[in-house]
Amino acid sequence: MRRIRRCLILLLLLVPALSHAGVQLVVDGVDDPLKAAVVAGVSLSQYATRDASEAQVRRLYDRADAQVGTALQPYGYYDARTTGKLEKTAKGWKVTLHVVPGEPVKVTSVDIQLDAAAAKLKPIRAARHGIEKLKGQRLDDATYDSARDALSNALTASGYLDAKLTTHRVVVNRAAHSAAVQLAWDVGTRYRYGQVHFEGSQFAPDFLYRYLPFKSGDYYDQDQLLKLQQALNGADYFSAVNVMPQTDSAKNGVVDILVELAPAKRTIYTGGVFFGTDTGAGVRGGMERRWVNRYGHKWKNDIVLAQRLKTVSSQYTIPLSGDNDRSLNFGANYRDANTVTSQSRTLELVANESELWHNWVRTVGLHALTGTFDVGKTPNEPESTPGVEHGSSTLVYAEGSLVRKQADNIDFVRRGWSVSIDARSTAGDLLSSARFSEITADARWIRAFWRNNRLILRGSFGHVWTDDFEALPPQLRFFAGGDQSIRGYSFQSIGPENSYGRVIGGNSMAIASATVEHYFTPKWGIATFVDAGNAFNGTNVHPKVGTGLGVRWRSPVGLIRVDLGTPINDAQRHGVELHLVIGPDL
């Protein structure tokens, strides 16, 4: 027992000697990134979690001043001075370094030697300007390296594959606190495209050539290769696309391009159940043939069976040559819609051409629409109810549209916008029950602010000119209310009324909306909104206003929005309306 007690006493006496005796380093006088550079550059920082003897600490402390000076030179500070304090503490050592960075070195001259022809190219000119902007700025090695490398990369991307940086010098005058930048490139030959080889495709090369934004003999440009990659990915024919310039084997100023492709699954099937407050519960299914034949034709079919909407649609697409995604599209759509104000059963045939035009998707085509409809009728009322208007019409009209979207993230937009403009018109009474011309526009704008918040603005406008409004089916009239219109009102429940007080739609529509969202977790958020507007005739707007609160969930299937809206200052409408939307913001 005595031996055990002696061992325990000896162990207790040894514990302080075995305890950690590291170095606590405190740096003041500078902020990040200078402070971080000092901590990283001073050897004392390596002993924060390691034991150090007094001799080691004092030796490293004596070196700290020189190490601080070296650490700050990449940031342009060549006259840094350091004073310090070394203290013994119960836990080891505490070192305090007071850093005075001094006057920084500034770039006073920039001399760039570059081939005149290369210097005229826009990407190279922009990269050169990035270096020239360094003049008058504090010398920063990382910024200088980045600007220099950007010009080298621009030369390569523009076809100067053999470009070499022959002079790269920064002369620092410490006494004058100035620096002179001297750069020179030997650009060599500017390369041109040679042959383009496609491997692994299910199509003949002649078909794939339509996606090339260049031709053999054009100057090499990496941006064009990126466009080729995006075009082939967007065609939806391939599961993998690799565009690889054969720079290692390039010679005589010519570089071949190898495109490796892997076919996508040829036929895809989709299906599922859904619920929307505008349509009710339903199921949807689809079948898409990504390529029908060796010419790349596509065929897509969809069916929707919901409580208040039933549609069957089929579209056949023929891609056309060119790098602007041109295609001919032929479609047929049957629609049976049943809202709180109308019922319609229509068949529509469509033929149009679509293409990418100045970053807009432009579509021009012809529509033939025929069907019957009841307007001013609730779902459970008989057709003989007084005030219900019955109609049938056949309309043949031209349609043109422009659509553009821009977003930083498709699934959850923090910064983006979209614009859609449509115009339709018959050619007088030719093949039509009535003549009409119509224009609609829709715009959305989204901005994140204060990190976890979003502001979403929306606006819609429409107007139709016609000599026989009663001959227009409901989808060519204007109604308001619903998830994407004025929340607090049910779908298409607002608009001009007939003498029986039944909503029959108007010739104009104007709606504005503002929504603010706050996300308290990465997946969940709340929202508040105000919607205002109406469907009307002439200038008799009388705007309706709806407001409310909502919940947002970034689910695995997309953003789910659940809103509860209520009318404001409306003597005829009361209560709360549920709105549910699943899908992207734009």
N, C-alpha and C positions, 0 to 999 in steps of 0.2 A: 504493500500500500504506500509506503514512504517513497519507493521508487516511482510509482505512478504519479504521486503528488508532485515530486520534483520535476518529472517530465511535463506535467501540465503547466507548472509555474514557468519552466523554461520556454514552453511553446507560447505562453502569453507574453513573455518578454520579447520573443522574436517577432510577434505579429506586427508591431509598428515598423520594424526593420524590413519586413516583407511587403508592407503596404505600398501602393502605387505612389511614385514621386515624379509626376510629369511636369510639363511646362504649360502654364496658362499664358497665351499670347493675346495682348490687347493692342489694337492699332487705332489711332485717331489722327485727325488732321486731313483725312481724305475719305471720300465715299466710293462706293462701287461705281465703275469696275476697278478703279485704282486700288481700293482697299483689298479687294479679292486678289489682285495681282501681287500686292505686297505680301499677303498671308501665304500665297502659293510660292513666292520666291524666296522667303526667309526660311532657312533650315530649321530654326527653332520650332516652326509649326509642325514638324514631323514628330516632335516629342510630346504632343498633347496627350497621347495615350501610351507612351513608352517611358520607361525609367531612364533618367539621365543623372549622371554624377555632377557634382558641383563644377569640376574641371571642364566637363563637356558643355555645360550651360554657359559658363563664362567664355569659353572659346567661341561658341556659336554667337553669343551676344556681341562679341567684338567684331564679328563678321557682318552683323545685321545691316550696318550703314551702307556698306558696299553692295550687299544683296538687294537692298531696297532701291538703290540707284539703278542697278541692272534691271530690276523688275519693272521700273517705270519708263525706261527708255523706249520700249515699243509703243508707248502712248504719247511720245513726244516730249517727255520731261527728262532732260539731261542734266539738270542742276538740282536734283532732289537732295535734301538734307534731312538727317534723322537724329533726333536726340531720344534718349531712352532712360528707363529706370528698371533695375533688376532687384527683385525682392524675394527673400526666402519666406515661404509660408508653411503652414502646418501640413499642407497637402503637396508641397513641392516647391515650385518656383513660379513667380509671376513676372512677366516681362511686358513692359509698356513701351511702345514705340510711338513717338510723336513725329509725324512725317510732314515736311514742308516741301511740296512738289516743285516750287519755283516757277519761273517763267517758261511756258512751253515753246518748243520749236515749231515754227510755222513754215508751210511750203510757200516759197517766194517765187519760184519759177518752175515751169513744166515744159520740157522739150521732148516732142514725140516725132520720130522719123518714121514715115510710113509711105508706102507706094501711093501715088496720086490717084490712080484708078481705084484702088481698094478703098481709099479714104472717102470716095464719093458715095459708096454704098450705104444705105440708111442704117442697117444694124451696126456697121463698123463706125459710122459717124456718131451714132448715139453712144457707143462704148468709149470712143475717144473723148467725147464730151464729158463722160463720167470721170475720166482721169484729169481733164483740164479743170474740172470743178474743185479739185483738191487745192488749187492755188488760193492762198489766203486762209486756208484752214490749218488747224493743228495737225502736225504730222502724226499719223496713226498707222502702224505697220499693217494691221489687219485690213483697214480700209484701203490702203495703198495696194496690198496684195490682191484684194478682191477686184478692184478697178482694173489692175493690170491683167489679171487672169480673164476678166470679162472681155477685154479686147482680143486676147489670144483666142478665146472661145468663139468670138464673133467672126474672126478671120476663118477659123476652121468651118464654122457653120455656113459661111458664104462661099465655100469652095476652095479656099486656100489651104489645102490639106498639108502642104509642106512648109507652112509658115513657121519661122523660127525667131525667137526673141534673141537678138544678137547683143543688145545693150540694155542692161537693167541696173541702173545705178541711182542711189539716193545719197547726195553729198550733203552732210550736215556741218554747218558752221556753228559750233557751240557758243562761241563768243557773241555772235550776232543773232543767235536763236533763230536761224534760218536753215532751210533745206532746199536743194535743187534736185528735181526729178529729171532723169535722162533715160529715155526709152527709145529703142529702135528695133524694127522687125524687118527681116528679109522674107517677104510674103511668098515668093516663088510663083509657080504657075497656078492659075485659077482653073480648077477641074470642071469638067462637064460630065453629064450623065452618059453612060454607055448603054448597055442592054439591061432590061429588067427581066429577071427570071422568077417565075412563080412555081413553087413546089408544094405539093400536097393538096391542091385545090380540086374540087369536084367539077370545076368549069374549065373550059378551054381558055388559053391566054387571051384570045381575041375578046372574050367577054370581060375579062378583068382589066383590060387596058382602059376601059371607060372611067375607071377610078383614078387614073394617073393625073395629077395636077401639073405634069410636065411631060416633055417628050425628049427622046434621045437627041443629044447635042445641046440641050439647054444647060446653063450653068448650074452646078450643084448647089442645093439650098436645103439645109436641114429642116426648115419650117415646112417645105413642101413634102418632105418625107413624113413629118408628123401629120400633115393633112391626109396623106395617103393612108397612114395607120388608122386615123380616125374614121375615114371614109369606109374602109374595109370592115372595121368594127361595127360601124353604124349600119352597114348593109344587112347584118344579122344572119349572114350565111355561114360564119366561121366561129368556132369556139376558141381559136387562138390565131393571133396575127403577129408576126415578127418581121419588121422591115429592117434589113441589115445592109448598109453600104459596104461593099467589099474593098475597103480602103487598103488592106494589106496587100492586095494584088493589083491595086490601081497603077497604071503606067501611062506614059505619053499624055498626061492631062485628062485621062478618062477613067471614070469609076463606075463599075457595074453595081446594080442593086439586086439583092436576093430577097424575095418575099416568101417566108415560110407560112403556110396556112394549114389549118386543121378544120374539116367540116364540122358544123354544129349538128345537133340532132335535127333531122329533116322535118319531122312532124311533132308538134307539141299540143297537148291537151290541157285545158284549164277548167276549173270549176270550183264552186263553193257556195255557201249561203251568205246572205248579207241582210242588213237592215238599215233603212234610211227613212227619216221622218217624211220626206217628200214622196217616197215610193212604197213604203211599207216593207214587210219582210218578203224575202224572195230568194231564188236560187239563180245562178248564172253558170253558163258553160261555154266553152269555145274550143275550136280546132283551127290550128294554123299550119299551113304547109309552107315552110320557109322558102323552098324552091320547088316549083312544079316541074320544070324542065331544064334543059341545059342553057336556056336563055335567061334564067334567073327570075322567071315569073313567080309571083306570090299569090296565095289564096287564103283568106281569113274568114271564119264564120263565127258568129256569136249569137247566143240566145239568152234572154232575160225573162224570167217569170216571177213577177212580184205582185203584191196585192193591188197596186194602182198603176202598174206599168208592165206591159208585155211587148218585147221586141224580138225580131229575128232579122239578122243582117248578114250580108255576104259581100265581100270585096275582093276584086281581082286586080292585081297591080303588075304593070309591065314597066320595068326600069328602062330608062333611056340613057344614051351615051352622054358623057360630060361629067365634070367634077362638082356639079351643083345639085346632086341628088334629084335629078329630074325623073318623073315617072308619070305614066298614064294610069288612071284609076277608074275602075268601073264597079258600081255597087248597086245593091237592091236592099231596101229596108222596109220591113213591115212594122208598124207601131200601133199599139192599142193602149191609149193613155186615159186614165180616169182620175181627175182631180176633184176638189170640192166645188169647182165652178164649171167644169166642162168634161165631155167625153169625146174622143176622136179615134177613128180607125182609118189609117192612111197607108198607102203604098207609095214608095218613092224610089225612082231610078236616078242614078247619078253617074255622070261621066265628067272627069276633070283631069287637069294636069297640075302637078305640084312641083315646086323647085325651091332651092335655097337662093334667095335674092337679097344681096347686101345684108346678110345675117338675119333676114326675115324668111319665114316659110310662106311663100306666095302660092295661092291656089286659084285657078280659074277654070270654071266648068259650067255644065248645063244640068238642070234638075227637071224632072217630070214628077209631079205630085198629084195624086188623086185619092179621094176618100170621102167619108161622111163624118159629120160631127154634130154634137149637141152642145150648145153654149148656154150657161145660166142654169145648169142642172146639177144637183148634188147626186152623189153616187147611188142612193137608194130610192130616188124619185122616179116615177114613171115618165116616159117621154111625153105623155099628154098633159103634163103639169103646165098650167098657165104661166107664161113668161119664159118658157124654155124655147130657145131658137134652134131650129133644125136646119142643117145645110149640107150641101155636097158641092164639091168643086174639083176641077182639073186645072192645074197650073203648070205651065212650062216656062221656066225662067233661068236666066244666067246668074251666076254667083261668083264673086271674087272675094278673097280673104287674105289678110296679112296677119301673121302671128309671130311674136318674138318673146322669148323668155331668157332671163339671165339670173343665175343664182349661184351662190358660193357652195351650196350643198343641196342636192336634190331632195333628200329625205327630210331635212330640217333646215329651212332657209334662215340665215341670220342677216343676209344682205342680198336682196334680189328684187326683181320686178318682172311683170309680164304685161303685154298689150295684145289685144285681139280686136281686129276690125273686120266687119263683114258687110258686103253690099250685095243686094239682090234686085233683079228687075225683070219683068216680062217685056216682050217686044210688042207693046200695044195689046191687042186682043188675040194675037196669034196663038192658036192652040190652047187658049186659056179662058176660063170662065170669067175672069176679071183681070184688069190691068193693075199692077202695083209696082212700086219701087220702095226698097227698105234699106236702112243702114243701122247697124248696131256696133257698139264699141264697149269693151270691157278692159279695165286697167287695175293692176294690183301693185302695191309697193310695200316692202318689208324691210325693217331696219331693227337690229338688236341694239339695246342701249343699257348701260349700267350692268353689263355682263349677263344677268339672268332675266332680262326683260326683252320683249319684242313689241314694236308698234306695227300694226297691219292696217293699211288704208286700202279701200276698194271703191271703185266708181263704175257705174254702168249707165249707158245712154242708148236710146233707140227711137226711131221714128219711121213710120210707114206712110207713103202717099198712095191712095187708091181711089178709084171711082165707085167701088162696090165693097165696102168694108164687110158686109154680111157674108160675102163669098169667101172670105179668108178663113182658113182653118185656125184653130187655137194656137198652133205653133208659129203662126205668122202675125198674131196679135200680141199685145203686150199686157202682161199681168205682173203683179208684185206680190211679195210675201214668200217666205220659205227660207231654207238653210242658207242659200247663196244670194238672198235678196234682202228682205226686211224680217229679221228675227223677231219673234213675238206674234207673228201672224202665220197661219198655215199656208202651205204651198199654193201659189196663184189665187189667193183668196181676195186680193185687193185689185180694184180697177173700176172703170166707169160702169155704171149700172143702167139697165133699161127701165122702162116705165113700171115694171113689176118689182123693181128693187133687186134684180139679179145681176151679178157681175158678168159682163160680156167681153171685157177687155177693151183696151184703148189703142189709139194710133201713136202714142208716145210713152216713153218711160225714162225716168231719171232716178238714180239711187246712189247714195253715198254712205260709206260705212267706215267706222274706226274701231279697232280692237286693240286692247293692251293686255299682254300676257306676262305673267311672272312665274318663273320656274323655281320652286323651292328645293327640288332635287333634279338630277339630270334627266329624269323620266317624267316627272309629274309637275303640273303647273295649274294655275287658275287664270281666269280671264274675265274681263269686263268689256262691254261693247255698247255702241250706240249706232243704230241704222236708221236712215231717214230717206224718204222718197215716195214715189207713187207711180202707177200707170194712169194715164190721163188722156184727154182729148184737147187739142189746141193748147192753150196756156193755163187751163184750169187744173193746176197741179194739186193743191191742197195736200201737202206732204204728210205722210204717216210716219210716226217715230216709234221705234221699238228699242228697248234696252234690257240688259240682264247680266247674268253671271254664267260662267262656264268652267269646265274642268278639261285639262289637256293631259293626254297620256301618249308618250312616244312608245307605242307598242311594237312588237316584232313585225306586225303586218302594216305598219305605217302610223302616222299621227291620227289619233282619235280625238275628235272634238265633241263634247257634250255641252250644249248650251240650254239654259232656261231663260226665255225671253218673255216680255210682257209689253203690251201697247202703252203709250204715254198720251194722255189727254185725248182719248178716243171714246166718245160717248157710246159707240155701238159695239166696241170690242173690249173684252175684259179677260182676266185670267192669265194663266201661264202656259206657254207653248214650249214643248220639248223639241230640240233640234240635235240631230246626230249626223256627223260627217266623218268618213274615214278616207284618208288619202293625203296626197302631197299638198303643200301650201299653194303652189303655182301650177 
